[in-house]
Structures are given as C-alpha cells and as structure tokens.
Amino acid sequence: MYERLAHFAQTWGLLYVALLFAAVLAYALWPRNQAKFDRAARQPLEDDDRPAPARPDDDPDEDR
C-alpha cells in the first residue's frame, strides 16, 4: 500500500509542480503584465522627498 501511495504522490506531485511552474512562468512573461512589472521595478527608484510616516495615523496629508 505504501509503495503505491508513494509512487502516486511522486508521479502526480511532479506533474502538479511542473504545471504550477509553467503557469507562474506564463503569468510572469505574459505581454499584458509587462507594464505592471515595469512599474513595480521602478518603484524603489522613485524620488520621494518626505519620509514615510511611522504609523498610518501619523500621515500629515490625511484629511481629518
């Protein structure tokens, strides 16, 4: 029983991981997602003169 279950898990587990990898790779390389990933790549380089607030309720620009 153990050998059959181990064989099933190894075979179908490998197939599941391979399909999951292919889906993630297709999502990452899909042309429609390029703009989203380019924006995310440039975000750390954007110049922001003011520091981030320590807590969300400390935002000075928030209307109260």
PDB file of N, CA, C and O in Angstrom:
ATOM      1  N   MET A   1       0.822  -1.190   0.000  1.00  0.00           N
ATOM      2  CA  MET A   1       0.000   0.000   0.000  1.00  0.00           C
ATOM      3  C   MET A   1       0.871   1.261   0.000  1.00  0.00           C
ATOM      4  O   MET A   1       0.606   2.209  -0.740  1.00  0.00           O
ATOM      5  N   TYR A   2       1.917   1.260   0.841  1.00  0.00           N
ATOM      6  CA  TYR A   2       2.788   2.431   0.925  1.00  0.00           C
ATOM      7  C   TYR A   2       3.482   2.706  -0.403  1.00  0.00           C
ATOM      8  O   TYR A   2       3.596   3.861  -0.815  1.00  0.00           O
ATOM      9  N   GLU A   3       3.947   1.651  -1.079  1.00  0.00           N
ATOM     10  CA  GLU A   3       4.661   1.832  -2.332  1.00  0.00           C
ATOM     11  C   GLU A   3       3.752   2.447  -3.399  1.00  0.00           C
ATOM     12  O   GLU A   3       4.173   3.326  -4.151  1.00  0.00           O
ATOM     13  N   ARG A   4       2.512   1.981  -3.456  1.00  0.00           N
ATOM     14  CA  ARG A   4       1.573   2.547  -4.433  1.00  0.00           C
ATOM     15  C   ARG A   4       1.275   4.012  -4.137  1.00  0.00           C
ATOM     16  O   ARG A   4       1.232   4.843  -5.045  1.00  0.00           O
ATOM     17  N   LEU A   5       1.070   4.321  -2.858  1.00  0.00           N
ATOM     18  CA  LEU A   5       0.787   5.697  -2.471  1.00  0.00           C
ATOM     19  C   LEU A   5       2.000   6.600  -2.724  1.00  0.00           C
ATOM     20  O   LEU A   5       1.839   7.725  -3.199  1.00  0.00           O
ATOM     21  N   ALA A   6       3.191   6.127  -2.418  1.00  0.00           N
ATOM     22  CA  ALA A   6       4.402   6.908  -2.663  1.00  0.00           C
ATOM     23  C   ALA A   6       4.605   7.131  -4.158  1.00  0.00           C
ATOM     24  O   ALA A   6       4.961   8.233  -4.573  1.00  0.00           O
ATOM     25  N   HIS A   7       4.385   6.105  -4.965  1.00  0.00           N
ATOM     26  CA  HIS A   7       4.521   6.241  -6.408  1.00  0.00           C
ATOM     27  C   HIS A   7       3.511   7.254  -6.956  1.00  0.00           C
ATOM     28  O   HIS A   7       3.860   8.092  -7.787  1.00  0.00           O
ATOM     29  N   PHE A   8       2.268   7.176  -6.494  1.00  0.00           N
ATOM     30  CA  PHE A   8       1.235   8.116  -6.923  1.00  0.00           C
ATOM     31  C   PHE A   8       1.612   9.552  -6.544  1.00  0.00           C
ATOM     32  O   PHE A   8       1.489  10.460  -7.365  1.00  0.00           O
ATOM     33  N   ALA A   9       2.068   9.759  -5.312  1.00  0.00           N
ATOM     34  CA  ALA A   9       2.424  11.099  -4.855  1.00  0.00           C
ATOM     35  C   ALA A   9       3.626  11.646  -5.626  1.00  0.00           C
ATOM     36  O   ALA A   9       3.648  12.827  -5.972  1.00  0.00           O
ATOM     37  N   GLN A  10       4.606  10.818  -5.894  1.00  0.00           N
ATOM     38  CA  GLN A  10       5.785  11.278  -6.609  1.00  0.00           C
ATOM     39  C   GLN A  10       5.462  11.615  -8.056  1.00  0.00           C
ATOM     40  O   GLN A  10       5.921  12.633  -8.575  1.00  0.00           O
ATOM     41  N   THR A  11       4.689  10.782  -8.698  1.00  0.00           N
ATOM     42  CA  THR A  11       4.359  10.997 -10.103  1.00  0.00           C
ATOM     43  C   THR A  11       3.453  12.211 -10.274  1.00  0.00           C
ATOM     44  O   THR A  11       3.780  13.129 -11.026  1.00  0.00           O
ATOM     45  N   TRP A  12       2.331  12.222  -9.589  1.00  0.00           N
ATOM     46  CA  TRP A  12       1.379  13.316  -9.755  1.00  0.00           C
ATOM     47  C   TRP A  12       1.860  14.588  -9.059  1.00  0.00           C
ATOM     48  O   TRP A  12       1.499  15.688  -9.477  1.00  0.00           O
ATOM     49  N   GLY A  13       2.654  14.460  -8.023  1.00  0.00           N
ATOM     50  CA  GLY A  13       3.229  15.640  -7.388  1.00  0.00           C
ATOM     51  C   GLY A  13       4.191  16.347  -8.324  1.00  0.00           C
ATOM     52  O   GLY A  13       4.196  17.576  -8.401  1.00  0.00           O
ATOM     53  N   LEU A  14       4.999  15.587  -9.029  1.00  0.00           N
ATOM     54  CA  LEU A  14       5.915  16.165 -10.004  1.00  0.00           C
ATOM     55  C   LEU A  14       5.146  16.853 -11.130  1.00  0.00           C
ATOM     56  O   LEU A  14       5.506  17.951 -11.554  1.00  0.00           O
ATOM     57  N   LEU A  15       4.102  16.213 -11.603  1.00  0.00           N
ATOM     58  CA  LEU A  15       3.284  16.807 -12.654  1.00  0.00           C
ATOM     59  C   LEU A  15       2.617  18.094 -12.158  1.00  0.00           C
ATOM     60  O   LEU A  15       2.565  19.080 -12.892  1.00  0.00           O
ATOM     61  N   TYR A  16       2.115  18.095 -10.937  1.00  0.00           N
ATOM     62  CA  TYR A  16       1.474  19.269 -10.352  1.00  0.00           C
ATOM     63  C   TYR A  16       2.465  20.433 -10.238  1.00  0.00           C
ATOM     64  O   TYR A  16       2.136  21.562 -10.604  1.00  0.00           O
ATOM     65  N   VAL A  17       3.660  20.169  -9.739  1.00  0.00           N
ATOM     66  CA  VAL A  17       4.662  21.223  -9.587  1.00  0.00           C
ATOM     67  C   VAL A  17       5.124  21.741 -10.951  1.00  0.00           C
ATOM     68  O   VAL A  17       5.350  22.940 -11.112  1.00  0.00           O
ATOM     69  N   ALA A  18       5.263  20.866 -11.912  1.00  0.00           N
ATOM     70  CA  ALA A  18       5.666  21.287 -13.259  1.00  0.00           C
ATOM     71  C   ALA A  18       4.590  22.174 -13.892  1.00  0.00           C
ATOM     72  O   ALA A  18       4.916  23.179 -14.523  1.00  0.00           O
ATOM     73  N   LEU A  19       3.322  21.815 -13.733  1.00  0.00           N
ATOM     74  CA  LEU A  19       2.242  22.642 -14.266  1.00  0.00           C
ATOM     75  C   LEU A  19       2.145  23.974 -13.535  1.00  0.00           C
ATOM     76  O   LEU A  19       1.886  25.006 -14.156  1.00  0.00           O
ATOM     77  N   LEU A  20       2.347  23.960 -12.238  1.00  0.00           N
ATOM     78  CA  LEU A  20       2.327  25.199 -11.462  1.00  0.00           C
ATOM     79  C   LEU A  20       3.473  26.114 -11.898  1.00  0.00           C
ATOM     80  O   LEU A  20       3.275  27.320 -12.046  1.00  0.00           O
ATOM     81  N   PHE A  21       4.650  25.564 -12.103  1.00  0.00           N
ATOM     82  CA  PHE A  21       5.792  26.340 -12.573  1.00  0.00           C
ATOM     83  C   PHE A  21       5.509  26.941 -13.945  1.00  0.00           C
ATOM     84  O   PHE A  21       5.814  28.110 -14.184  1.00  0.00           O
ATOM     85  N   ALA A  22       4.931  26.155 -14.846  1.00  0.00           N
ATOM     86  CA  ALA A  22       4.617  26.653 -16.183  1.00  0.00           C
ATOM     87  C   ALA A  22       3.586  27.781 -16.118  1.00  0.00           C
ATOM     88  O   ALA A  22       3.679  28.746 -16.876  1.00  0.00           O
ATOM     89  N   ALA A  23       2.614  27.670 -15.227  1.00  0.00           N
ATOM     90  CA  ALA A  23       1.598  28.712 -15.089  1.00  0.00           C
ATOM     91  C   ALA A  23       2.214  30.003 -14.545  1.00  0.00           C
ATOM     92  O   ALA A  23       1.899  31.087 -15.036  1.00  0.00           O
ATOM     93  N   VAL A  24       3.075  29.905 -13.551  1.00  0.00           N
ATOM     94  CA  VAL A  24       3.726  31.093 -12.996  1.00  0.00           C
ATOM     95  C   VAL A  24       4.647  31.727 -14.038  1.00  0.00           C
ATOM     96  O   VAL A  24       4.687  32.951 -14.161  1.00  0.00           O
ATOM     97  N   LEU A  25       5.363  30.932 -14.766  1.00  0.00           N
ATOM     98  CA  LEU A  25       6.245  31.450 -15.815  1.00  0.00           C
ATOM     99  C   LEU A  25       5.439  32.142 -16.914  1.00  0.00           C
ATOM    100  O   LEU A  25       5.831  33.204 -17.396  1.00  0.00           O
ATOM    101  N   ALA A  26       4.326  31.551 -17.307  1.00  0.00           N
ATOM    102  CA  ALA A  26       3.473  32.176 -18.324  1.00  0.00           C
ATOM    103  C   ALA A  26       2.909  33.492 -17.813  1.00  0.00           C
ATOM    104  O   ALA A  26       2.841  34.461 -18.568  1.00  0.00           O
ATOM    105  N   TYR A  27       2.507  33.550 -16.557  1.00  0.00           N
ATOM    106  CA  TYR A  27       1.990  34.796 -15.984  1.00  0.00           C
ATOM    107  C   TYR A  27       3.073  35.873 -15.967  1.00  0.00           C
ATOM    108  O   TYR A  27       2.807  37.029 -16.297  1.00  0.00           O
ATOM    109  N   ALA A  28       4.276  35.499 -15.588  1.00  0.00           N
ATOM    110  CA  ALA A  28       5.358  36.475 -15.496  1.00  0.00           C
ATOM    111  C   ALA A  28       5.791  36.987 -16.863  1.00  0.00           C
ATOM    112  O   ALA A  28       6.226  38.133 -16.976  1.00  0.00           O
ATOM    113  N   LEU A  29       5.686  36.179 -17.885  1.00  0.00           N
ATOM    114  CA  LEU A  29       6.150  36.574 -19.213  1.00  0.00           C
ATOM    115  C   LEU A  29       5.024  37.030 -20.139  1.00  0.00           C
ATOM    116  O   LEU A  29       5.281  37.369 -21.294  1.00  0.00           O
ATOM    117  N   TRP A  30       3.802  37.043 -19.659  1.00  0.00           N
ATOM    118  CA  TRP A  30       2.671  37.441 -20.492  1.00  0.00           C
ATOM    119  C   TRP A  30       2.819  38.915 -20.861  1.00  0.00           C
ATOM    120  O   TRP A  30       3.057  39.734 -19.974  1.00  0.00           O
ATOM    121  N   PRO A  31       2.689  39.280 -22.127  1.00  0.00           N
ATOM    122  CA  PRO A  31       2.915  40.672 -22.543  1.00  0.00           C
ATOM    123  C   PRO A  31       2.009  41.692 -21.848  1.00  0.00           C
ATOM    124  O   PRO A  31       2.438  42.823 -21.622  1.00  0.00           O
ATOM    125  N   ARG A  32       0.800  41.335 -21.512  1.00  0.00           N
ATOM    126  CA  ARG A  32      -0.114  42.270 -20.867  1.00  0.00           C
ATOM    127  C   ARG A  32       0.363  42.672 -19.473  1.00  0.00           C
ATOM    128  O   ARG A  32       0.005  43.749 -18.995  1.00  0.00           O
ATOM    129  N   ASN A  33       1.159  41.837 -18.812  1.00  0.00           N
ATOM    130  CA  ASN A  33       1.640  42.126 -17.462  1.00  0.00           C
ATOM    131  C   ASN A  33       2.932  42.928 -17.448  1.00  0.00           C
ATOM    132  O   ASN A  33       3.412  43.281 -16.371  1.00  0.00           O
ATOM    133  N   GLN A  34       3.508  43.225 -18.598  1.00  0.00           N
ATOM    134  CA  GLN A  34       4.804  43.881 -18.638  1.00  0.00           C
ATOM    135  C   GLN A  34       4.767  45.265 -17.997  1.00  0.00           C
ATOM    136  O   GLN A  34       5.686  45.622 -17.260  1.00  0.00           O
ATOM    137  N   ALA A  35       3.737  46.041 -18.260  1.00  0.00           N
ATOM    138  CA  ALA A  35       3.659  47.386 -17.689  1.00  0.00           C
ATOM    139  C   ALA A  35       3.576  47.330 -16.165  1.00  0.00           C
ATOM    140  O   ALA A  35       4.187  48.150 -15.480  1.00  0.00           O
ATOM    141  N   LYS A  36       2.838  46.384 -15.643  1.00  0.00           N
ATOM    142  CA  LYS A  36       2.706  46.237 -14.191  1.00  0.00           C
ATOM    143  C   LYS A  36       4.053  45.896 -13.549  1.00  0.00           C
ATOM    144  O   LYS A  36       4.409  46.444 -12.506  1.00  0.00           O
ATOM    145  N   PHE A  37       4.787  44.997 -14.174  1.00  0.00           N
ATOM    146  CA  PHE A  37       6.080  44.606 -13.620  1.00  0.00           C
ATOM    147  C   PHE A  37       7.122  45.712 -13.802  1.00  0.00           C
ATOM    148  O   PHE A  37       8.001  45.874 -12.955  1.00  0.00           O
ATOM    149  N   ASP A  38       7.035  46.469 -14.890  1.00  0.00           N
ATOM    150  CA  ASP A  38       7.952  47.603 -15.075  1.00  0.00           C
ATOM    151  C   ASP A  38       7.714  48.670 -14.009  1.00  0.00           C
ATOM    152  O   ASP A  38       8.668  49.220 -13.460  1.00  0.00           O
ATOM    153  N   ARG A  39       6.441  48.966 -13.712  1.00  0.00           N
ATOM    154  CA  ARG A  39       6.127  49.929 -12.645  1.00  0.00           C
ATOM    155  C   ARG A  39       6.667  49.449 -11.304  1.00  0.00           C
ATOM    156  O   ARG A  39       7.235  50.236 -10.546  1.00  0.00           O
ATOM    157  N   ALA A  40       6.496  48.188 -11.011  1.00  0.00           N
ATOM    158  CA  ALA A  40       6.990  47.637  -9.745  1.00  0.00           C
ATOM    159  C   ALA A  40       8.516  47.678  -9.679  1.00  0.00           C
ATOM    160  O   ALA A  40       9.083  47.871  -8.603  1.00  0.00           O
ATOM    161  N   ALA A  41       9.179  47.499 -10.808  1.00  0.00           N
ATOM    162  CA  ALA A  41      10.645  47.531 -10.828  1.00  0.00           C
ATOM    163  C   ALA A  41      11.179  48.938 -10.613  1.00  0.00           C
ATOM    164  O   ALA A  41      12.237  49.109 -10.007  1.00  0.00           O
ATOM    165  N   ARG A  42      10.454  49.964 -11.105  1.00  0.00           N
ATOM    166  CA  ARG A  42      10.902  51.344 -10.954  1.00  0.00           C
ATOM    167  C   ARG A  42      10.513  51.966  -9.618  1.00  0.00           C
ATOM    168  O   ARG A  42      11.076  52.993  -9.239  1.00  0.00           O
ATOM    169  N   GLN A  43       9.583  51.383  -8.908  1.00  0.00           N
ATOM    170  CA  GLN A  43       9.066  51.987  -7.683  1.00  0.00           C
ATOM    171  C   GLN A  43      10.148  52.284  -6.642  1.00  0.00           C
ATOM    172  O   GLN A  43      10.103  53.368  -6.060  1.00  0.00           O
ATOM    173  N   PRO A  44      11.108  51.413  -6.365  1.00  0.00           N
ATOM    174  CA  PRO A  44      12.130  51.750  -5.360  1.00  0.00           C
ATOM    175  C   PRO A  44      13.029  52.908  -5.782  1.00  0.00           C
ATOM    176  O   PRO A  44      13.665  53.531  -4.933  1.00  0.00           O
ATOM    177  N   LEU A  45      13.091  53.203  -7.064  1.00  0.00           N
ATOM    178  CA  LEU A  45      13.977  54.252  -7.550  1.00  0.00           C
ATOM    179  C   LEU A  45      13.311  55.615  -7.614  1.00  0.00           C
ATOM    180  O   LEU A  45      13.981  56.613  -7.883  1.00  0.00           O
ATOM    181  N   GLU A  46      12.006  55.680  -7.371  1.00  0.00           N
ATOM    182  CA  GLU A  46      11.309  56.958  -7.439  1.00  0.00           C
ATOM    183  C   GLU A  46      11.762  57.862  -6.302  1.00  0.00           C
ATOM    184  O   GLU A  46      11.993  57.413  -5.179  1.00  0.00           O
ATOM    185  N   ASP A  47      11.883  59.137  -6.618  1.00  0.00           N
ATOM    186  CA  ASP A  47      12.358  60.117  -5.642  1.00  0.00           C
ATOM    187  C   ASP A  47      11.174  60.648  -4.845  1.00  0.00           C
ATOM    188  O   ASP A  47      10.260  61.253  -5.404  1.00  0.00           O
ATOM    189  N   ASP A  48      11.197  60.419  -3.550  1.00  0.00           N
ATOM    190  CA  ASP A  48      10.161  60.911  -2.656  1.00  0.00           C
ATOM    191  C   ASP A  48      10.867  61.691  -1.556  1.00  0.00           C
ATOM    192  O   ASP A  48      11.631  61.120  -0.777  1.00  0.00           O
ATOM    193  N   ASP A  49      10.613  63.000  -1.490  1.00  0.00           N
ATOM    194  CA  ASP A  49      11.356  63.860  -0.574  1.00  0.00           C
ATOM    195  C   ASP A  49      10.983  63.680   0.886  1.00  0.00           C
ATOM    196  O   ASP A  49      11.809  63.923   1.765  1.00  0.00           O
ATOM    197  N   ARG A  50       9.776  63.265   1.158  1.00  0.00           N
ATOM    198  CA  ARG A  50       9.378  63.160   2.565  1.00  0.00           C
ATOM    199  C   ARG A  50       9.486  61.713   3.039  1.00  0.00           C
ATOM    200  O   ARG A  50       9.275  60.788   2.255  1.00  0.00           O
ATOM    201  N   PRO A  51       9.806  61.517   4.292  1.00  0.00           N
ATOM    202  CA  PRO A  51       9.904  60.149   4.819  1.00  0.00           C
ATOM    203  C   PRO A  51       8.509  59.550   4.999  1.00  0.00           C
ATOM    204  O   PRO A  51       7.514  60.263   5.128  1.00  0.00           O
ATOM    205  N   ALA A  52       8.473  58.265   5.002  1.00  0.00           N
ATOM    206  CA  ALA A  52       7.206  57.571   5.216  1.00  0.00           C
ATOM    207  C   ALA A  52       6.773  57.763   6.662  1.00  0.00           C
ATOM    208  O   ALA A  52       7.624  57.829   7.549  1.00  0.00           O
ATOM    209  N   PRO A  53       5.462  57.855   6.924  1.00  0.00           N
ATOM    210  CA  PRO A  53       5.011  58.011   8.311  1.00  0.00           C
ATOM    211  C   PRO A  53       5.320  56.759   9.113  1.00  0.00           C
ATOM    212  O   PRO A  53       5.317  55.647   8.586  1.00  0.00           O
ATOM    213  N   ALA A  54       5.588  56.962  10.402  1.00  0.00           N
ATOM    214  CA  ALA A  54       5.909  55.831  11.278  1.00  0.00           C
ATOM    215  C   ALA A  54       4.695  54.936  11.463  1.00  0.00           C
ATOM    216  O   ALA A  54       4.817  53.712  11.513  1.00  0.00           O
ATOM    217  N   ARG A  55       3.525  55.552  11.563  1.00  0.00           N
ATOM    218  CA  ARG A  55       2.285  54.796  11.699  1.00  0.00           C
ATOM    219  C   ARG A  55       1.279  55.358  10.697  1.00  0.00           C
ATOM    220  O   ARG A  55       1.378  56.528  10.328  1.00  0.00           O
ATOM    221  N   PRO A  56       0.328  54.565  10.256  1.00  0.00           N
ATOM    222  CA  PRO A  56      -0.643  55.067   9.286  1.00  0.00           C
ATOM    223  C   PRO A  56      -1.421  56.281   9.787  1.00  0.00           C
ATOM    224  O   PRO A  56      -1.826  57.114   8.976  1.00  0.00           O
ATOM    225  N   ASP A  57      -1.642  56.407  11.085  1.00  0.00           N
ATOM    226  CA  ASP A  57      -2.410  57.546  11.595  1.00  0.00           C
ATOM    227  C   ASP A  57      -1.556  58.792  11.761  1.00  0.00           C
ATOM    228  O   ASP A  57      -2.072  59.825  12.188  1.00  0.00           O
ATOM    229  N   ASP A  58      -0.247  58.733  11.434  1.00  0.00           N
ATOM    230  CA  ASP A  58       0.644  59.895  11.541  1.00  0.00           C
ATOM    231  C   ASP A  58       0.789  60.636  10.220  1.00  0.00           C
ATOM    232  O   ASP A  58       1.594  61.563  10.133  1.00  0.00           O
ATOM    233  N   ASP A  59       0.037  60.260   9.184  1.00  0.00           N
ATOM    234  CA  ASP A  59       0.167  60.891   7.885  1.00  0.00           C
ATOM    235  C   ASP A  59      -0.296  62.338   7.947  1.00  0.00           C
ATOM    236  O   ASP A  59      -1.469  62.582   8.229  1.00  0.00           O
ATOM    237  N   PRO A  60       0.594  63.325   7.691  1.00  0.00           N
ATOM    238  CA  PRO A  60       0.216  64.736   7.821  1.00  0.00           C
ATOM    239  C   PRO A  60      -0.705  65.201   6.698  1.00  0.00           C
ATOM    240  O   PRO A  60      -1.417  66.192   6.862  1.00  0.00           O
ATOM    241  N   ASP A  61      -0.707  64.508   5.561  1.00  0.00           N
ATOM    242  CA  ASP A  61      -1.546  64.925   4.439  1.00  0.00           C
ATOM    243  C   ASP A  61      -2.963  64.395   4.506  1.00  0.00           C
ATOM    244  O   ASP A  61      -3.803  64.744   3.676  1.00  0.00           O
ATOM    245  N   GLU A  62      -3.226  63.567   5.474  1.00  0.00           N
ATOM    246  CA  GLU A  62      -4.547  62.958   5.586  1.00  0.00           C
ATOM    247  C   GLU A  62      -5.556  63.991   6.078  1.00  0.00           C
ATOM    248  O   GLU A  62      -5.302  64.705   7.047  1.00  0.00           O
ATOM    249  N   ASP A  63      -6.704  64.065   5.402  1.00  0.00           N
ATOM    250  CA  ASP A  63      -7.770  64.974   5.836  1.00  0.00           C
ATOM    251  C   ASP A  63      -8.494  64.381   7.027  1.00  0.00           C
ATOM    252  O   ASP A  63      -8.898  63.219   7.011  1.00  0.00           O
ATOM    253  N   ARG A  64      -8.648  65.175   8.039  1.00  0.00           N
ATOM    254  CA  ARG A  64      -9.329  64.680   9.244  1.00  0.00           C
ATOM    255  C   ARG A  64     -10.699  65.241   9.361  1.00  0.00           C
ATOM    256  O   ARG A  64     -11.414  64.930  10.315  1.00  0.00           O
TER     257      ARG A  64
END
